[in-house]
C-alpha cells in the first residue's frame, strides 16, 4: 500500500429504523422516501469523481444508498460484512429509549474514553467493531492503490474506525455523521487522513 488512495465515506441515507427510533444494526431496514432522495443527491455530488469501486455494508439501507452512486459510475455495489453497524445483541431492534441511551453511552466510551471493553447487553465490544471495520478499510486501500473508492457504512462503526485510523480521537464526538453526506479520507501509504470531519 504505497500509493495514495482516496475513499469517499458516507453514512447511509435516512432509513426506517432511524425514523422509528429503533436501536441496533437492523440489517433489513430500508430507506425512507427521503432517504432515497438523499442517496440520489449524494450520487450527483460525486458524479464527476473518478470512483473505481463502491462498497457498502450488507445492510439493506447501506446498499440502497450505494446503488445510485454505483449506477452513476457504471459499477456494481460490492458488499463488505466488516462495514456493518455495531451489534447490540439481545437488545437488537429495541424501541426503548433506555437502550438507545445505553448505545450512545457505549459509543462515547469507545470514542472519547478509549474504553473498547464496553458493550450493549451481549453485543459487540469496541474491539470487535474496530477490528472488523479497520480491516475493511485496509483491504480497500490494498485493492485500490492510486485510485478512488466509495464506502457506505453506519454512524457508530464509521465514527469509531475513522476516529482511530485518522487520529481524530474524541474531537469527532458531538459531531455525528449526517445521512448520505460524503466526506473524504485518504491513505498516503503510511497513514490515514480525514481533513474535514463533516459533523
C-alpha positions in Angstrom: 0.0 0.0 0.0 2.4 2.8 -1.1 0.3 4.9 -3.5 -2.4 7.3 -2.3 -5.9 6.0 -2.0 -8.9 8.3 -1.8 -12.1 7.0 -0.1 -15.4 8.9 -0.1 -17.2 7.8 3.0 -21.0 8.1 3.6 -23.3 7.2 6.4 -26.3 5.5 4.8 -29.3 7.8 4.0 -32.3 8.2 6.2 -33.9 4.8 6.9 -37.0 3.4 8.6 -35.2 2.1 11.7 -33.9 5.7 12.3 -37.3 7.3 11.9 -38.9 4.6 14.1 -36.2 5.2 16.7 -35.2 1.6 16.8 -31.8 0.6 18.2 -29.3 -1.9 16.7 -27.8 -3.0 13.4 -31.3 -4.0 11.9 -29.9 -5.2 8.5 -33.3 -5.4 6.8 -34.4 -1.8 7.4 -34.9 0.0 4.1 -34.5 3.7 3.2 -37.4 6.1 3.6 -38.6 8.1 0.6 -36.5 11.0 1.9 -33.5 8.6 2.2 -33.8 7.6 -1.4 -33.7 11.3 -2.4 -30.6 11.8 -0.2 -28.9 8.9 -1.9 -29.6 10.4 -5.3 -28.2 13.8 -4.2 -25.0 12.1 -2.9 -24.6 10.3 -6.2 -24.9 13.6 -8.1 -22.4 15.3 -5.8 -19.8 12.6 -6.6 -20.7 12.1 -10.2 -17.6 13.9 -11.5 -15.1 12.0 -9.3 -13.2 9.0 -10.8 -14.6 6.4 -8.4 -13.4 2.9 -9.3 -15.5 0.9 -6.8 -18.5 1.4 -4.5 -18.6 -0.6 -1.2 -21.4 -1.0 1.3 -22.2 -2.9 4.4 -24.6 -5.9 4.0 -27.5 -3.8 5.4 -30.3 -3.0 3.0 -30.2 0.7 3.8 -26.5 0.9 3.0 -26.9 -1.0 -0.3 -29.8 1.2 -1.3 -27.8 4.3 -0.5 -24.9 3.0 -2.6 -27.0 2.0 -5.6 -27.4 5.4 -7.3 -23.7 6.2 -6.7 -22.6 2.9 -8.2 -25.0 3.3 -11.2 -23.7 6.8 -11.9 -20.2 5.2 -12.4 -21.4 2.0 -14.2 -20.4 -0.1 -11.2 -21.9 -2.8 -9.0 -22.4 -2.4 -5.3 -19.8 -4.6 -3.6 -20.9 -5.7 -0.1 -18.4 -5.9 2.8 -19.6 -7.5 6.0 -17.0 -5.8 8.1 -18.7 -2.4 7.5 -22.0 -3.3 9.3 -23.2 -1.3 12.3 -22.3 -2.1 15.9 -24.3 -5.1 17.2 -26.2 -4.8 20.4 -27.1 -8.5 20.9 -30.4 -9.2 22.6 -31.4 -5.5 22.5 -31.4 -5.5 18.7 -34.5 -3.7 17.4 -35.5 -2.3 20.7 -37.6 0.9 20.8 -36.8 1.5 24.5 -35.2 5.0 25.0 -33.0 3.5 27.7 -31.4 1.1 25.2 -30.8 3.9 22.7 -29.2 5.9 25.6 -27.0 3.0 26.6 -25.9 2.6 22.9 -24.9 6.2 22.8 -23.1 5.8 26.1 -21.2 2.8 24.9 -20.1 4.6 21.7 -19.0 7.6 23.8 -16.9 5.2 25.9 -15.2 3.8 22.8 -14.6 7.2 21.1 -14.0 9.6 24.0 -12.7 7.4 26.8 -11.0 4.8 24.7 -12.7 2.0 26.6 -13.3 -0.6 24.0 -14.3 -3.3 26.5 -17.8 -1.7 26.9 -20.7 -3.2 25.0 -24.5 -3.0 24.9 -26.0 -6.1 26.6 -24.4 -9.2 24.9 -23.5 -7.2 21.8 -20.1 -6.4 20.3 -17.3 -4.8 22.1 -15.5 -1.8 20.7 -12.5 -4.1 20.0 -14.7 -6.2 17.7 -16.2 -3.3 15.8 -12.9 -1.5 15.4 -11.1 -4.6 14.2 -13.6 -5.6 11.5 -14.1 -2.0 10.3 -10.5 -1.0 10.1 -9.7 -4.3 8.4 -12.3 -3.4 5.7 -10.6 0.0 5.1 -7.2 -1.6 4.9 -8.3 -4.1 2.4 -10.0 -1.4 0.3 -6.7 0.6 0.4 -4.8 -2.5 -0.8 -7.3 -3.1 -3.6 -7.3 0.5 -4.9 -3.7 1.8 -4.8 -3.6 5.1 -6.7 -7.4 5.1 -7.1 -10.6 6.4 -5.6 -13.3 4.3 -4.0 -16.5 5.0 -2.0 -17.8 3.4 1.2 -21.3 3.4 2.6 -21.5 2.5 6.2 -23.0 3.4 9.6 -22.7 6.1 12.1 -21.2 4.1 15.0 -18.8 1.8 13.2 -17.6 4.6 10.8 -17.1 7.0 13.7 -15.1 4.6 15.8 -12.9 3.3 13.0 -12.2 6.6 11.3 -11.6 8.5 14.6 -8.8 5.9 15.3 -7.5 5.4 11.8 -7.2 9.2 11.1 -6.0 10.1 14.6 -9.0 12.3 15.2 -9.7 10.9 18.7 -12.5 12.4 20.7 -12.7 15.5 18.5 -15.4 13.8 16.4 -17.7 13.4 19.5 -20.7 15.7 19.3 -20.5 15.9 15.5 -22.5 12.9 14.4 -22.4 11.9 10.7 -25.3 13.2 8.8 -27.2 10.9 6.4 -25.6 10.5 2.9 -23.2 13.4 3.2 -19.9 12.3 1.5 -16.6 13.1 3.2 -13.1 12.2 2.1 -10.5 10.1 3.8 -7.1 9.4 2.3 -4.4 6.8 2.7 -0.9 8.2 1.8 1.0 4.9 2.0 1.8 5.4 5.7 -1.3 6.8 7.4 -4.9 7.7 7.0 -6.1 11.3 7.0 -9.5 13.0 7.2 -9.0 16.7 6.5 -12.6 17.7 7.4 -14.9 15.7 9.6 -18.4 16.5 8.4 -20.4 16.6 11.6 
